[in-house]
Amino acid sequence: MTNCYKHITIMTLKNNTPVTDGMTEFDFWSRHCAAGGMSAAVSKTVSAPLDRIRMHMQITDVGGFRAAVRHVYNKQGVRGFWRGNGLSMLKSSPEFAIKFSMYDFTKRQLKASRNDGRLNARDRFVAGAVAGVFSQTFLYPLDTVKTRLIVGKYTNFMDVVVKTYKNGGAWAFFKGFWPSTLSIFLFTGIELMTYEHIKENYSHYCEKDDYLRLIVNFYSAFISSTVGVMICYPISTVITRLQVNDGCSSGTMVVSEKCSRRRPLSANVLCSGLQLYRGISGSIVKILPTTSIGYVIYEELCKSFGVRMS
């Protein structure tokens, strides 16, 4: 796929450095879209089992990470860990493509508005936040369907669509949209801002060493995503529960008995707050293959296609 795309877009390299002179806006968009889509497909397939476990821990009370693994395996076998992965790829590939393309486009517009052509941390946060919200808005209904297929009592894609629409109409596909928009605004802005900040600070170590460049990109992606997840994870838990709840039953959501009504208010608030971080261990472990591998592949594909992050 990469070789075919190179020939179609007539890639130009000089001394192994991308040459972007003469490229049209379509060239930038198409190459970033292709790199983002391919990297998402690979990283999502690798991380699908961890994503399945993370979601299971968010909405059930099965216990820790190992207990969630056993529960999924006993209920659905090995294939259960990849349930909904086709939908996840269908959503993530265009999402990554739109996110990276929009991020690059927004940064180039901001650079053009600056006299010195330089971007600060605030500019990168804004560019990342805009890119995240833009991609999320178009693909949110598909994310709702994917979530319900993974954790709900549905047989296939069409079964989810029909029952969701029957129970709540078109708006049911957008349950949790506003909290999700806030979450993705913060997460993508923080993630991409931190990623480029770390990568720039260590760029002098990998100017002539491809192996060190891969390590720096991997490390930058892992740290930036971990920071973003720690800040935005409670919102993600609320969104997942809103998506699963179809309005006619409690679904698979379980309220933990650990939060007793007899406890003082402060203890209950603390307990409730900790429940919003349920499954975060699986989510952080998932970052390793998903974001880190995805960003490394994206950077390498961009280099092959003759473009790079602006």
Disulfide bonds with the S-S distance in Angstrom:
Cys259-Cys271 2.17
